[in-house]
Amino acid sequence: MECFVLLLLFLFLVVMTTGAGFGAAPHGQGRAYERLTQRFGGVFERGGLLGRCSTRFRHGEAWFCVSPGSRNSQPTTQLQAEWPDMQTDWQLATRGADVPTNAYHQRECLTGDDDFHRRFLVLGCSVEESQRLLSDGVRWQINRLACSPRLTRLWISIRHGQLTVEKSLTPRRVDDLEEFTQLCVEFYDQALLTRSEGIEFLGEADQAVPVEEPVCPICCEKIVHDMVYCRRCYTPHHLDCWQYNGLCTTFGCRETRYCIPTVGQPVPQPPAAAPPDASAP
């Protein structure tokens, strides 16, 4: 009898760990994350009943992870991504939502956009950095994230080299999860642009990236001439390799448009002053 009970307990633990037979992924919410993985070309992690399913994918130089979350026992959906600056300490929340103020080292940041700040509280260690981060494009993306796929509370933080976007959202449709993820990626791209001070923008692409000794990811050879770079993740390619492949080769990017970088020109040196005439009186 004891052996039978132990066997049942063992089988129960196996089922709880793998999520088999109890409607865990891929059923229900897990199915939405499987579809999201297919959409962004990433990795689906099942999680089981004791864990949470998630989708991981690469965009540009960073890894992204989308998963269910919770705040005050309320379900949320969150995206986390690598951020290139470990020093950035910045957070945003819908007014009225709970947010740790960290009053000892963070201050509220205002940009002059009264309508935006009536809706969102922004805190940061550096007011100058916060104002630079809240560009017109970034504020526009934040408003889109707050309203889509449904108008709910929103939290964003950039701390310790990690960007976290969290929204009071339990996707009932695959399209909702995909829309949330796509908006987060677009917000990430806009936020990265605020770090590109002093770079000359290129026509309608609005971006430029300095590259030293670039290597084409298709042919794996150095790009000496005819270089283009991805409009979304800025990965450089040979022009003929891009045209042959038809889109960016970065895992999960799938951008079909490219940009042609500006070639730096040497700055002309002023003519040297003529030496003084030794025969002059």
N, C-alpha and C positions, 0 to 999 in steps of 0.2 A: 504493500500500500504506500509506504513511504517513497519507494522508488517511482511509483506512478505519479505521486504528487510532485516529486522533484523533476520528473520528465515534463509534466505540464508546466511547471514554473520555468524550466529551461526553454520550452517552446514559446511561452509567453514573452520572455525576454528577447528571444530572437525576433519575434514579430514586432515588438515595440521598437527594436533597434533598426530594423529594415523598413518598417512601415508597410509590410506586405499584408494584404487582406483587410485593411481597415480604412480604405479610402484615402490613404496618404498619396503623395505624388506617385504617378502622374495625374491622379484624379483630382478634381476640384481645383484649388489654387495651384497645385503643382503643375497641372496641365498648362496654365497660363504662363508659368515660368519656363516650361519646356518650349512653348511657342516663342517666348521672348528670346531664348537661347538660339533658336533657329533664325530669328530675325536679325540678331546682332552677331551671329557666328561665334558664340562663346562656349562656355562649359556649364552644363546643368548639374547642380548638386542636389540630390534628392532629399537628404536630411532625415527622413523617417519621421515617426511620431514624436520622438524625443528631440528632434532638431527641426530646423526650418529650411525649406527648399530655397535655393538661390540661383542666380545666374551671374556668371563672371565672364567678362569679355574685355578685349583690349581696344583702346581708342587712342591713336597717336602713340605717345610714350607712356601712357598710364593704364593701369588695370582698373576696371570698374566692377563693382559688385552690387546687385540689386536683390533685396530680400525683404520679407515682412519684418515689421518692428512693432513697438508699442510704447505709448507714453501715458502714464497715469491709468494703466490697465485698458487703454483704448488702442485699437489696432491702427497701425500706420504702415506705409510703404517707404523704404529708404534706399538711397543710393549712396555708396561710398566710393571715392576715387582718390588715387595718389595725387598729391599737390606738390609742385616742385620746390616750394619754399617752406622750410621747417620753422621759420621765425614768424610767419603770419599767424595772428591770433585775432579772429574776427567772427562775429556771429550775428544772425538776423532771425527775427521771429515775427509772426503776425501779432499785431497789438492785441493784448488780452491773453495771449498764449503764455504758458509757463516757459521761462528762459532763465538760466543761471546768470546772474548779472556780473559775477566776478568783480565786484565794485572796487576791490583793492587795486586792480590794474587795468580795468577797462572803462571806457567812457562812451557816452552816446555820441554818435556821429550824425551830423546834418549836412546835406548837400545843397540846400536851397530849393529842393523839390518838395514843397509842403504837402502836396497830395500823396506822394510816396511815403513820407514820414508820418502821415496820419494813419497809414495802413500798417507800417512796419517799424519795429524797433531795431536799430542797428547799433551794435557795441563793438569796440575795438580798442586795442592797446595804443595804436597810433591813429590819430584823427586824420593825418595826411594820407596814410596808407588806405584807410577806410574810404576817404573821399575819392582817391584814385581808383579804388576797386569798384566803386559805385558809378561807373560810367553810364552814359545814356543807354547803351546797348545792354549793360548788365541789369539796370533797373527795369528795362523793358522785358527782359527774359524772366526776371523775378515776378513781375506782374502776370506773365503768361503762366508760370508755374503755379502761382496761387489760384488762378482761375480754372486751369485745365488739369485733368479732364473734368473736375468739378471744383467749385469754390469751397475750399477747406483750409484749415490752418496749415502753415508752412514754417519749417525751421531749416536754416542753412548755417553751417559753421565751417570754418577753415582753421584747423588747429593741428599742430604737431605733424605737419606734412600730410594731412588728410582732409579732403572735402567731404562733407556729409550733407545730403539733402533729404529731408524727411517731411512727409505730408500725411495728414489724416485721411488715409485712403485705403480701402480694401477693395482692390480691383475685382469687379464682378464680370468684366469682359476682358478678353485678351487685348483688345484695342486700347483700353484704359491704361493697362500696364505698359504697353508699347509707347503710348503718348507721353506718359510720365517719364519714361526712360529717355526718350528722344529729346524732350524739353530739358532734362538734366544735362545731357550731353551738349546741347546748344548753349546752355548757361555756362558750362565749364569752358567751352571755346571762347565765349565772350569775356569771361573772367580772365583767361590767360592773355587775351589781347591787352589788358590793362598793364601787363608786365612788359610790354614791347615799346617802352619809351625810347624815342630817338631813332626808330626804324622808319625808313621811308616806305609809305604804303604804295601799293601797285594798283593803279586804276580801280576797277570795280572789285578786285579781290580783297581789298582792304587789309591785306596782310603781307608781310615780308619776313623772311627768316634768313639770317646770315648762316652760311654753311661752309665748313672747311673740309676739304678732301672728301666730298660726298661719294657714296658707293650706291650704285643702282641695286635695289633689292631683287630685280628680275634677272639680270645677267651677272650680278655680283662683281661688276667691274667698276673702277673709278669713273666718275662722270667728269670728263675733261671739257666737253662742249655739248651743246643742245640739251641743257638741263631744264627740266620742269619740276614743279613740286605740287603736291596734293593741296587742293583748295581747303580741305577740312583739317587734315592732320599734319600737313607741311612736309611729308616725306618726299625726298628728292628722287627722281627717276630720269633715265634717258628719255628723250622725247619719243624716239622710235619704239622703245620698249613699252612706254605707256600706251602708245597708239596700237601696238600689237596686242597688249593685254586688255585694253579697253577701260581700265579702272585702276584705282590705287591698290597696291598689294598688301598694305598694312592690315593685319588681322582684324576683322570686324568693321573696317572703315567703309569700304564699298563706294567711295566717292568716284564719280565719273568725270569731274571737271578738274583741270589743272591750271596752274598759273606759271608764267615765265618770269623768273627773278630779274631784278635790276642788276646790271653789272656796274660795280664801282669804278669810277674814273679817277685817275690821279689828280690831285690838286696842283694847279700850276704854281711854280715858285716865282716870287717876284724877282725881277732882274737885280743882280748884285750892284751895289753902289760903286760908281767909278772911283778908283783910288785918287787921293788928292794929288794935284800937280805940284811936284817938288820944286819946279822952277818959278811958281807963282810967288810974287813978293809978299 
